[in-house]
Amino acid sequence: MKTYDEKHIKNIVLLGAPKSGKTTLSETMLFEAGIIGKRGTVEEKNTISDYHEIEHERGNSVYATLLHTEWKDYKINIIDTPGLEDFIGEVIAAIRVADTAILLLNAQYGVEIGTELIWDYVDKYRKPTILAINQLDAELANFNKTVEEATRILGRPVTVMQYPVNQGTGFNAIIDLLKMTMYRFPENGGKPEKLPIPDNEKERADQLHNELVEKAAENDDTLMELYFEKGSLDEDELRQGIKTGMLNHQVFPLFCLSAKNNMGSGRLMGFIDNVVPSAVEMPPEITEDGKKVPCDAAGSTGLFIFKTLQEPHIGRLTYFKVMSGEVRGGMELINEKGNTTERISQLFIADGKNRNNVERLRAGDIGCTLKMKNTLTNHTLAEKNFPGEIVPIDFPGSKVRVAIEAKNKGDDEKLSEVLAEIHMEDPTLEVEFNRELKQVILHGQGDLHLLVTKWRLENIYKMQVDFHAAKIPYRETIQKPALASYRHKKQSGGAGQFGEVFMRIEPWYEGMPPYKEHTVRDTEEIALNWGGKLVFNNCIVGGAIDNRFLPSILKGVMEKMQEGPLTGSYVRDIRVSVYDGKMHPVDSNDISFKIAGMMAFRDAFHQAAPQLLEPVFDLEAIAPDVMMGDIMSELQSRRSVITGMDTINGYQVIKARTPQAELDKLFAALRNVTQGKAKLKSQFAEYAPVPPELQKKLSDSYKEDLSI
């Protein structure tokens, strides 16, 4: 296979909401370039891109898939991505290494919520962007409405390059405003006939062409002068202005497509060849310490790992972008993260599950290799004199969680290893071994994300697992002061045990007045690992208890705070004051006062109006106006408190506070009532009191479990 230099490599990522036609377009692009002789379809499960078994079962993309094509002396690397929010990690990684984003919009539905979520990341990375309105052959296609929505949400940079002559079921012609030509496609698609613009379309075409010229000119001072001088720009000048605008994130060219019928894809590929920035024209990459890494084949070799995948019968595949220099089979590169050396045994160009062996890849290119031992997603592999680690991909936090366990207890260790392997592939799936809750918890982007993980465990790794509701990390505290004492006395043959402690406990809060009930000799303020504080006052006078036993009393209190009396949850925000006690000259020791302190704290806690606290999250839901009633109903039925409402880009925004105990079910419910069109995010806010009836229910359940 020909080795392309950085000036002739174009890296694009196909983005869009589910069913916008990304996989179909990738198939059509490969067919149009002659890479494949026949186009597959999602329905027939024979596309180059969606090749995993789970994708065939579901009928949509789960993984980002690397493909390539060659078009008029350019190599175009294509990454086809999932459209579902559950697999946003795959999307973000692909955006990170692509040089241009092609955002597909379904002509029937316009700019969907899923599209907006994806756009947030395109905008964050400031990637040059093409908009492609697909499915213009559908009965409900509405080009003008889709353009209006795109302009409203993405702004003035939306720049119409083409418009359909006859959208809908008879769609077969477009007006191209760059070439000022009408393209009419044969019935089965493919190469169009070039025709003059019809008289009844000239006025509209001229108006949109002038808008295109103005948009191209305003991004380049030289072109602006030419525009004022000539009153227009020629085709080459237009291309130059559009490219500059794309690089400045000020021009988003908009194209027309029917990917299914192969109408418009060839023209789009021609634009990618002629106008879209090549790898070398993109801004340099940045290392973690701020150094620039230009895309230069003569520079020091550096690879950025953006994806790892465990393939059955093959092993670990490592996908990378060559940020600088040239990589060859047999090279040894240093993993900057762990300061280990990896040998590049083989290099491949990937087309789905098919991998073509190549001898080398140059700066700007994307490829994969096998058998990396210590190299994972977000790592940098480089020669010794490479400037440093490339800034890693910032993956989003999780939205839902579930507890997982192996059906066969003997598989617990293997399950841990497999989950670590899956997290390595998918950083948005987090694995937590929670000692507090005594559960292994999976954190994911949605219920489907978790279910696909379960499918992989059972079908790829041959492990049977169960999902359970993840427990809630409650906290316990008190609402009023209380006094208690406890005498620990034990006599058995030899040395005995004796310790008696008197203490006062009270709720602690930031800025509370100093303790005045007794004289305070010294105070220890402890920031608890699980949140909140313990303030421990030593108020012993007259030697009732030796100072050497105070640490043991504190240890007993701390031990009991790790398993509160109400539900066994951590205790927080309490001030403990030990003000009296008794010792025995022979039998008193550390264990005696530890037990006495623990039991005195327990007894005082029960008298101090115990309060169970639950984690509460700030929730934000963005959705179309017509869905607000259903969203409000779901929120109110799950103990949520509405904290605000707003409007953004024509969508309604509801803000609420929701207990974590309701959050997982709420996310699923909201996705259901909005058909996945709501944009949801949550963030921990605080611990808040549990309602009395729920507190009693949880406490009774805990006591019942203890008695079993």
C-alpha positions in Angstrom: 0.0 0.0 0.0 1.2 3.5 -0.8 2.7 5.5 2.1 1.1 9.0 2.2 2.8 12.1 3.6 1.2 14.4 6.0 0.1 16.8 3.3 -2.1 14.1 1.7 -3.8 12.6 4.7 -7.3 13.7 5.7 -8.7 12.3 9.0 -12.5 12.6 9.3 -15.0 11.4 11.9 -18.6 10.7 11.1 -20.9 12.0 13.9 -24.6 12.2 14.4 -27.6 11.0 16.3 -28.8 7.4 16.0 -30.2 6.5 12.6 -28.7 9.6 11.0 -26.9 7.3 8.5 -23.2 7.4 9.5 -22.5 3.7 8.9 -24.4 3.9 5.6 -22.3 6.9 4.5 -19.1 5.2 5.4 -20.1 2.2 3.3 -21.0 4.4 0.4 -17.7 6.4 0.6 -15.7 3.1 0.4 -17.8 2.0 -2.5 -17.5 5.3 -4.3 -13.7 5.1 -4.1 -13.6 1.5 -5.3 -12.3 0.1 -2.0 -15.3 -2.3 -2.0 -17.2 -3.7 -4.9 -20.6 -3.9 -3.3 -22.2 -1.9 -0.5 -23.4 -3.6 2.5 -26.4 -2.5 4.7 -27.1 -2.3 8.4 -30.2 -4.4 7.9 -28.2 -7.2 6.2 -25.5 -7.0 8.8 -22.7 -6.9 6.2 -21.2 -3.4 6.5 -17.5 -2.9 6.9 -18.0 -0.7 9.9 -20.5 -2.4 12.1 -18.9 -5.8 12.3 -19.2 -6.8 16.0 -21.7 -9.4 17.0 -23.4 -7.0 19.5 -23.8 -4.4 16.7 -25.5 -7.0 14.5 -27.8 -8.0 17.4 -28.8 -4.3 18.1 -28.8 -3.0 14.6 -26.7 0.1 15.5 -23.1 1.1 16.2 -21.6 0.4 19.6 -17.9 0.9 18.8 -16.1 3.6 16.9 -14.6 1.9 13.8 -11.6 2.9 11.8 -11.8 2.7 8.0 -9.9 4.3 5.1 -10.3 5.1 1.5 -8.1 6.6 -1.2 -9.5 9.4 -3.4 -7.5 11.3 -6.1 -4.0 11.0 -4.4 -5.3 11.6 -0.9 -5.8 9.1 1.8 -8.9 9.6 3.9 -9.1 7.9 7.3 -12.7 7.6 8.4 -13.9 6.9 11.9 -17.5 5.8 12.1 -19.0 6.4 15.5 -22.0 5.3 17.6 -24.9 7.8 17.9 -26.1 6.7 21.3 -25.1 8.7 24.4 -24.3 5.5 26.2 -21.2 5.1 24.0 -20.1 8.7 24.1 -16.6 7.7 25.1 -16.1 6.1 21.7 -17.3 9.3 20.1 -15.0 11.6 22.1 -11.9 9.6 21.4 -12.6 9.7 17.7 -13.2 13.5 17.7 -9.9 13.9 19.6 -7.8 12.4 16.8 -9.8 13.4 13.8 -8.9 16.6 11.9 -12.4 17.3 10.6 -15.9 16.3 11.9 -18.7 15.5 9.5 -21.9 16.0 11.5 -24.9 14.2 9.9 -28.4 15.6 10.4 -31.4 13.6 9.6 -33.6 15.7 7.2 -36.7 14.3 8.8 -35.8 15.2 12.4 -33.4 18.2 12.2 -30.9 18.8 15.0 -31.7 16.2 17.6 -30.7 16.2 21.3 -28.1 13.5 20.6 -26.6 15.8 17.9 -26.2 18.6 20.4 -24.5 16.4 22.9 -21.9 15.4 20.3 -21.6 19.0 19.1 -20.4 20.1 22.6 -17.3 18.0 22.2 -16.7 19.0 18.6 -16.9 22.7 19.7 -14.6 21.9 22.8 -11.9 20.6 20.5 -12.5 23.3 17.9 -12.6 20.8 15.0 -13.2 22.0 11.5 -16.8 20.8 10.8 -18.9 19.8 7.8 -22.7 19.5 8.1 -24.3 16.9 5.9 -28.1 16.8 5.7 -28.9 13.1 5.0 -32.0 11.2 4.0 -33.3 14.0 1.8 -35.1 11.2 -0.1 -37.3 10.5 2.9 -41.0 11.4 2.7 -40.8 13.8 5.7 -37.5 15.4 4.7 -37.4 19.2 5.4 -34.2 20.8 4.3 -35.1 24.4 5.2 -36.3 23.6 8.7 -33.1 21.5 9.3 -30.9 24.4 8.2 -32.9 26.9 10.4 -32.4 24.6 13.4 -28.7 24.1 12.7 -28.2 27.9 12.4 -30.1 28.5 15.6 -28.0 26.1 17.6 -24.6 26.2 15.9 -24.8 29.8 14.9 -23.8 32.0 12.0 -20.9 29.7 10.8 -23.5 27.3 9.2 -22.8 27.9 5.5 -25.0 26.4 2.8 -22.9 24.8 0.0 -25.8 22.9 -1.6 -29.5 22.7 -1.5 -32.0 20.1 -2.9 -34.1 20.8 -5.9 -36.7 18.1 -5.1 -36.4 16.8 -1.6 -38.7 13.9 -0.6 -39.4 10.5 -2.2 -38.4 11.9 -5.6 -35.1 13.4 -4.6 -32.5 13.2 -7.3 -31.0 16.7 -7.8 -29.0 19.3 -5.9 -27.7 22.8 -6.7 -24.0 23.2 -5.8 -23.2 26.8 -4.8 -19.4 26.4 -5.1 -19.5 25.2 -8.7 -22.8 26.8 -9.5 -24.0 23.7 -11.1 -27.0 21.4 -10.8 -26.2 17.7 -10.2 -28.9 15.2 -11.2 -28.4 11.6 -10.1 -29.4 8.4 -11.9 -32.1 6.3 -10.3 -29.6 4.1 -8.5 -27.3 6.9 -7.5 -23.6 7.2 -8.3 -22.0 9.6 -10.8 -24.4 12.6 -11.4 -25.1 14.5 -14.6 -23.9 18.1 -14.6 -26.5 20.5 -15.8 -27.0 24.3 -15.8 -29.0 25.7 -12.9 -32.7 25.9 -14.0 -34.1 29.4 -14.5 -36.6 29.0 -11.6 -33.7 28.3 -9.3 -31.3 31.0 -10.4 -32.4 33.7 -8.1 -32.1 31.5 -5.0 -28.8 30.1 -6.2 -27.3 33.5 -6.8 -28.4 34.8 -3.4 -26.9 31.8 -1.6 -23.8 31.9 -3.7 -23.2 35.6 -2.8 -23.7 34.6 0.9 -21.1 31.9 0.4 -18.6 34.3 -1.2 -19.0 36.8 1.6 -18.5 34.1 4.2 -15.3 32.9 2.5 -14.0 36.4 2.1 -14.5 37.6 5.6 -12.0 34.9 7.0 -9.0 36.2 4.9 -7.9 39.8 4.6 -6.4 39.2 1.1 -9.6 37.6 -0.1 -11.6 40.4 1.4 -9.6 42.9 -0.7 -10.1 40.8 -3.8 -13.8 40.6 -3.1 -14.1 44.4 -2.8 -12.0 44.8 -5.9 -13.8 42.2 -8.2 -17.2 42.0 -6.5 -16.8 38.2 -6.4 -14.3 35.3 -5.9 -13.4 32.5 -8.3 -13.7 28.8 -7.3 -10.1 28.4 -6.1 -10.4 31.6 -4.0 -13.6 30.3 -2.5 -11.9 27.1 -1.5 -9.1 29.0 0.2 -11.5 31.2 2.1 -13.7 28.2 3.2 -10.7 26.3 4.4 -9.5 29.2 6.4 -13.0 29.7 7.9 -13.1 26.0 8.8 -9.7 26.2 10.6 -11.0 29.3 12.5 -14.2 27.5 13.4 -16.1 30.2 11.5 -17.4 28.3 8.5 -19.4 25.0 8.7 -20.0 24.0 5.1 -23.4 22.3 4.6 -24.0 19.5 2.1 -26.9 17.4 0.8 -27.0 13.6 0.9 -28.9 10.5 0.4 -26.2 8.1 1.6 -28.5 5.1 1.1 -29.0 5.9 -2.6 -25.4 7.1 -3.1 -26.5 10.6 -4.0 -24.1 13.4 -3.0 -21.3 11.3 -1.4 -18.9 11.7 -4.3 -19.2 15.5 -4.2 -18.7 15.4 -0.5 -15.5 13.3 -1.0 -14.3 15.7 -3.6 -14.7 18.6 -1.1 -12.8 16.6 1.5 -10.0 16.2 -1.0 -9.9 19.7 -2.3 -10.8 21.9 0.8 -10.8 20.1 4.1 -7.5 20.7 6.1 -4.9 18.0 5.9 -3.2 16.8 9.0 -0.2 19.1 8.5 -2.5 22.2 8.3 -4.0 21.6 11.7 -2.8 23.4 14.8 0.1 21.5 16.6 -0.7 19.1 19.4 0.1 20.1 22.9 2.0 18.1 25.6 0.9 18.1 29.2 3.6 20.7 30.0 2.5 23.0 27.2 5.0 22.2 24.5 3.9 22.2 20.9 4.1 19.1 18.7 3.7 20.0 15.0 2.7 17.4 12.5 6.1 16.9 10.9 7.3 13.6 9.4 10.9 14.8 10.0 10.3 15.3 13.7 10.8 12.9 16.6 8.3 10.0 16.5 5.4 10.2 18.8 2.2 8.2 18.9 -1.0 9.0 20.8 -3.1 6.0 21.8 -6.8 6.8 21.5 -8.4 3.4 21.6 -7.7 -0.1 22.8 -9.9 -3.1 22.0 -9.8 -6.8 23.0 -10.7 -8.8 19.9 -11.7 -12.5 20.2 -8.9 -14.8 18.8 -6.7 -11.8 18.2 -5.9 -10.2 21.5 -5.4 -6.5 22.3 -5.5 -4.1 19.4 -4.0 -0.7 20.0 -5.2 2.2 17.8 -3.0 5.3 17.5 -2.4 8.5 15.7 1.1 9.4 14.6 1.5 12.9 16.0 5.0 13.4 14.7 7.8 11.6 12.9 7.4 8.2 11.3 6.6 4.8 12.8 8.0 1.5 11.3 7.5 -2.1 12.1 10.2 -3.2 14.6 10.7 0.2 16.2 11.1 0.4 20.0 9.3 3.3 21.6 9.1 4.5 25.2 5.8 4.7 27.0 5.9 8.1 28.7 3.4 7.1 31.3 5.2 4.2 32.8 8.7 4.7 31.4 8.6 1.3 29.8 9.6 0.3 26.3 7.2 -1.2 23.7 8.2 -2.9 20.5 6.0 -2.2 17.5 5.9 -5.7 16.0 3.4 -5.0 13.2 1.6 -2.0 11.7 -1.8 -2.1 10.2 -4.3 0.1 8.3 -7.7 -1.0 9.6 -11.0 -1.3 7.7 -13.3 -2.6 10.3 -12.3 -6.2 11.2 -9.9 -6.3 8.2 -6.3 -5.2 8.8 -3.8 -4.5 6.0 -0.2 -4.8 7.0 2.0 -1.8 6.2 5.7 -1.1 6.7 5.4 2.4 8.0 3.0 5.3 8.8 3.9 8.9 8.7 2.9 12.0 10.8 -0.8 12.6 10.7 -1.8 9.0 9.8 -3.9 6.7 11.9 -3.3 2.9 12.3 -3.2 0.1 14.8 -0.9 -2.6 16.2 -1.0 -5.7 18.3 0.4 -7.1 21.5 1.1 -3.9 23.4 1.8 -5.0 27.0 1.7 -1.8 29.1 0.2 0.7 26.7 -3.4 1.8 27.2 -5.8 4.5 26.0 -4.4 8.1 26.6 -0.8 6.9 26.7 2.0 8.4 24.5 4.6 6.2 22.8 7.6 8.1 21.6 11.3 8.3 21.0 13.5 9.6 23.8 13.7 13.1 22.5 10.0 13.6 22.0 8.7 16.7 23.9 6.5 14.8 26.4 3.1 13.2 27.0 0.3 14.4 24.7 -2.6 16.0 26.6 -5.0 13.1 27.3 -8.7 12.7 26.3 -11.0 14.1 29.0 -13.7 11.5 29.3 -17.0 12.3 31.1 -18.1 11.0 34.4 -20.7 8.2 34.8 -24.4 8.7 35.0 -25.8 5.3 36.2 -24.4 2.5 38.3 -25.1 -1.1 39.2 -23.6 -3.7 41.5 -22.1 -6.8 39.8 -21.1 -10.2 41.1 -20.1 -13.5 39.5 -22.7 -16.2 39.7 -19.9 -18.6 40.5 -18.1 -17.3 43.5 -14.9 -19.0 42.4 -14.9 -16.5 39.5 -14.5 -13.4 41.7 -10.8 -13.0 41.0 -11.3 -13.6 37.3 -14.1 -11.1 37.2 -11.9 -8.4 38.7 -9.3 -9.0 36.0 -11.8 -8.9 33.2 -13.5 -5.7 34.5 -10.1 -4.1 34.6 -9.5 -5.2 31.0 -12.9 -3.7 29.9 -12.2 -0.4 31.7 -8.9 -0.3 29.9 -10.8 -0.4 26.6 -13.6 1.9 27.8 -12.6 4.6 30.3 -16.2 5.7 30.6 -17.0 2.4 32.3 -15.6 2.8 35.8 -15.1 -0.1 38.2 -15.3 0.6 41.9 -14.5 -2.0 44.6 -16.5 -0.3 47.4 -15.4 -1.4 50.9 -18.1 0.7 52.5 -21.0 -0.8 50.6 -19.3 -4.2 50.2 -20.1 -4.3 46.5 -18.3 -4.2 43.2 -20.0 -1.3 41.4 -20.0 -0.5 37.7 -20.5 3.1 36.7 -21.6 3.7 33.2 -23.2 6.2 30.8 -26.6 4.6 30.7 -28.5 1.3 31.2 -27.7 0.2 27.7 -24.0 0.8 28.3 -24.2 -1.5 31.3 -26.2 -4.1 29.5 -23.7 -4.2 26.6 -21.0 -4.7 29.2 -22.9 -7.7 30.7 -23.4 -9.1 27.2 -19.6 -8.9 26.6 -18.9 -10.6 29.9 -21.2 -13.5 29.1 -20.6 -13.8 25.3 -16.9 -12.8 24.9 -15.4 -13.7 28.2 -17.8 -16.6 29.0 -18.6 -15.4 32.5 -22.0 -15.5 34.0 -22.8 -12.5 36.2 -25.6 -10.9 38.1 -26.6 -7.3 38.3 -28.1 -5.9 41.5 -29.1 -2.5 42.7 -26.1 -0.6 44.0 -26.4 0.3 47.6 -26.6 3.9 48.7 -23.7 5.4 50.7 -25.9 6.8 53.5 -24.5 8.8 56.4 -25.7 9.1 60.0 -25.6 12.0 62.3 -27.5 13.5 65.3 -29.9 16.4 65.9 -29.6 17.2 69.6 -27.1 16.9 72.5 -27.0 13.7 74.7 -25.1 12.4 77.7 -24.1 8.8 78.3 -21.7 6.8 80.3 -20.4 3.3 80.1 -18.4 1.1 82.4 -16.5 -1.7 80.9 -15.5 -4.3 83.5 -14.2 -7.8 82.9 -12.6 -10.2 85.3 -11.3 -13.6 84.3 -8.5 -15.4 86.2 -5.6 -13.2 85.4 -5.5 -9.5 84.7 -8.9 -7.9 84.3 -10.3 -5.0 82.3 -11.8 -1.8 83.6 -12.6 1.5 82.1 -15.5 4.0 82.6 -16.2 6.9 80.4 -18.7 9.8 80.6 -19.3 11.8 77.4 -21.5 14.4 75.9 -22.2 14.4 72.1 -23.8 17.1 70.1 -24.3 18.0 66.4 -21.3 19.7 64.9 -21.5 22.4 62.2 -19.0 24.8 60.7 -18.6 28.0 62.9 -20.4 26.6 66.0 -19.5 28.3 69.3 -16.7 26.7 71.5 -17.8 24.0 74.0 -18.5 25.6 77.4 -20.3 22.8 79.4 -16.9 21.7 80.8 -13.4 23.0 80.8 -11.7 21.9 77.6 -8.1 20.9 78.0 -7.4 20.2 74.4 -9.3 19.7 71.1 -8.7 17.4 68.1 -10.5 18.2 64.9 -10.6 15.3 62.5 -11.6 15.5 58.8 -13.2 12.2 58.1 -12.3 10.2 55.1 -16.0 9.8 54.2 -16.9 13.5 54.6 -17.8 15.7 57.5 -15.8 16.1 60.8 -15.4 14.7 64.3 -14.4 17.2 66.9 -13.0 15.5 70.1 -12.7 17.5 73.3 -10.6 16.3 76.2 -12.4 17.7 79.3 -10.8 15.5 81.9 -9.7 17.3 85.0 -8.2 16.0 88.3 -6.8 12.8 86.7 -10.0 10.9 86.5 -8.6 9.2 83.4 -4.9 9.3 82.4 -4.1 11.2 79.3 -2.6 8.0 77.9 -6.1 6.5 77.6 -7.7 9.4 75.7 -6.4 8.1 72.3 -8.0 4.7 73.0 -11.4 6.4 73.8 -11.1 8.3 70.5 -10.2 5.1 68.7 -13.3 3.5 70.1 -15.5 6.4 69.0 -13.9 6.4 65.5 -14.5 2.6 65.2 -18.2 3.0 66.0 -18.5 5.9 63.6 -17.5 3.5 60.8 -20.6 1.5 61.5 -23.4 3.7 62.7 -26.2 2.4 64.9 -29.1 3.2 62.5 -28.0 1.5 59.2 -24.4 0.6 59.7 -23.4 3.7 57.6 -20.6 6.1 58.3 -21.3 8.7 61.0 -20.3 12.4 60.5 -20.4 15.9 61.9 -20.4 15.2 65.7 -18.6 16.9 68.6 -17.7 14.5 71.4 -16.6 15.8 74.8 -15.2 13.3 77.4 -15.6 15.0 80.7 -15.3 12.3 83.4 -14.6 8.6 84.1 -12.8 6.1 86.3 -9.7 4.0 86.2 -8.4 1.0 88.1 -4.7 1.0 89.1 -4.2 -2.6 87.8 -7.0 -3.5 85.4 -7.3 -0.3 83.3 -5.7 -0.6 79.9 -6.1 0.7 76.3 -8.6 -2.0 75.2 -10.8 -1.3 78.3 -11.1 2.4 77.4 -11.5 1.8 73.7 -14.6 -0.5 74.5 -15.9 2.0 77.1 -15.6 4.9 74.6 -17.3 3.0 71.8 -20.2 1.9 73.9 -20.7 5.3 75.6 -20.8 6.8 72.1 -23.3 4.2 70.9 -25.7 4.8 73.9 -25.4 8.6 73.5 -26.1 8.4 69.8 -29.4 6.6 70.3 -30.5 9.4 72.7 -29.5 12.3 70.4 -32.3 12.1 67.8 -30.3 10.1 65.2 -30.7 11.4 61.6 -30.0 9.4 58.5 -28.5 11.5 55.6 -28.7 10.6 51.9 -26.5 11.8 49.0 -28.4 14.3 46.9 -27.5 15.3 43.3 -28.1 18.4 41.2 -29.8 17.2 38.0 -30.2 19.0 34.7 -32.6 17.9 32.0 -32.7 19.6 28.6 -35.4 18.6 26.2 -38.0 19.9 23.7 -40.9 21.9 25.2 -43.5 19.2 24.5 -41.7 16.8 26.8 -41.7 19.1 29.9 -44.9 17.7 31.3 -43.6 14.1 31.3 -40.3 15.1 32.7 -41.8 17.1 35.5 -44.1 14.2 36.4 -41.2 11.8 36.6 -39.1 14.2 38.7 -41.9 14.8 41.2 -42.7 11.1 41.5 -39.1 10.4 42.6 -38.7 12.9 45.5 -37.0 15.5 43.3 -37.2 19.2 44.2 -37.4 21.6 41.2 -34.8 24.3 41.7 -35.1 26.2 38.4 -36.2 26.4 34.8 -34.6 28.1 31.8 -34.5 28.1 27.9 -31.4 27.4 25.9 -31.4 27.4 22.0 -35.2 26.7 22.0 -35.0 23.8 24.4 -36.4 23.8 27.9 -34.0 23.3 30.8 -35.2 21.9 34.2 -32.9 21.9 37.2 -33.7 19.7 40.2 -32.3 18.1 43.3 -32.7 14.4 43.4 -31.7 11.8 46.0 -29.2 9.2 44.7 -31.6 6.4 45.7 -33.9 7.6 43.0 -31.3 8.7 40.4 -30.6 5.5 38.5 -34.2 4.7 38.0 -34.9 8.4 37.2 -32.4 8.4 34.4 -33.9 5.3 32.8 -37.4 6.8 33.2 -36.5 10.1 31.6 -34.8 8.5 28.7 -37.9 6.4 28.2 -40.5 9.2 28.3 -38.3 11.4 26.0 -37.4 8.6 23.6 -33.7 9.4 24.4 -34.1 13.0 23.2 -33.3 14.5 26.6 -29.8 15.6 27.5 -29.2 14.7 31.1 -26.4 15.3 33.6 -26.0 15.1 37.3 -23.4 16.2 39.9 -23.2 15.4 43.7 -24.5 18.3 45.7 -24.8 17.5 49.4 -26.0 15.1 52.1 -29.5 15.8 53.2 -31.9 14.3 55.8 -33.9 11.3 54.8 -37.7 11.6 55.3 -38.7 10.0 58.7 -40.8 7.2 57.2 -38.0 6.2 54.9 -35.5 6.4 57.7 -37.6 4.0 59.8 -37.9 1.6 56.9 -34.2 1.5 56.3 -33.3 1.2 60.0 -35.8 -1.6 60.5 -34.4 -3.4 57.5 -30.9 -3.1 58.9 -31.9 -4.5 62.2 -33.7 -7.4 60.5 -30.6 -8.2 58.5 -28.5 -8.2 61.7 -30.9 -10.6 63.4 -30.7 -13.2 60.6 
